[in-house]
Amino acid sequence: MKQFKAAHAGAKYYKNHEYMARCLATEGLHIKKDYSLVDTAIDDLNKLGLDFKVAEVAEEAANFAEKEGNDKLTLKYLKTAYKARLFQNTLGDDQQ
């Protein structure tokens, strides 16, 4: 918990949106057991265009849901991870 609080404080202090989203996902999975926080974190990472990070968070959430025996959530997060993996190497129109 001490390390989580330090990481969360650092992410807020430096206004690092990626790490704030990762902290939110960690809080949702490990501390509060609240998948809505994970969904919010995934949405935030999607808005930032961080497909690789979306896939990582979604895969971790799928593993937790599977351990809980929640097949519906497991499938939801596996689909999210799969979709993110498909787009992680896609470049935009103005990139080469």
KARA-V820538 format. One record per residue. RES is the residue in one small letter. PSI is psi in whole degrees, -180 to 180 (999 if undefined). D_LAST is the distance of its C-alpha to the last C-alpha in Angstrom with 2 decimals. Layout:
BEGIN
<<RES PSI D_LAST> <RES PSI D_LAST>>
END
This chain:
BEGIN
<<m -37 42.34> <k -43 42.48> <q -38 39.04> <f -46 37.59> <k -40 39.21> <a -43 37.87> <a -43 34.29> <h -44 34.64> <a -42 36.18> <g -41 33.46> <a -41 30.70> <k -45 32.66> <y -45 33.48> <y 1 29.92> <k 43 28.73> <n 101 26.18> <h -35 25.41> <e -49 23.90> <y -28 27.08> <m -40 29.32> <a -41 28.04> <r -39 28.56> <c -39 32.03> <l -42 32.78> <a -43 31.97> <t -43 34.13> <e -43 36.88> <g -39 36.80> <l -45 36.98> <h -30 39.17> <i -56 41.27> <k -12 41.91> <k 47 41.16> <d 107 39.59> <y -17 36.71> <s -31 36.17> <l -37 34.84> <v -43 32.38> <d -42 31.31> <t -43 30.84> <a -43 28.76> <i -42 26.49> <d -43 26.19> <d -44 25.35> <l -36 22.61> <n -43 21.22> <k -31 21.25> <l -7 19.26> <g 25 16.61> <l 72 17.72> <d -39 17.92> <f -43 18.85> <k -37 21.64> <v -46 22.78> <a -42 23.24> <e -48 25.17> <v -43 27.45> <a -40 28.06> <e -41 28.97> <e -43 31.33> <a -39 32.91> <a -40 33.35> <n -43 35.15> <f -44 37.44> <a -38 38.22> <e -43 38.99> <k -30 41.39> <e -9 43.08> <g 19 43.47> <n 89 41.52> <d -34 39.93> <k -47 38.70> <l -37 36.64> <t -49 35.48> <l -41 34.11> <k -49 32.51> <y -32 30.59> <l -39 29.67> <k -42 28.20> <t -44 26.22> <a -43 24.94> <y -47 24.09> <k -43 22.15> <a -39 20.18> <r -34 19.46> <l -35 18.12> <f -2 15.46> <q -23 14.71> <n 7 11.65> <t 134 10.34> <l 152 7.17> <g 178 8.16> <d -37 8.16> <d 8 6.83> <q 154 3.79> <q 999 0.00>>
END
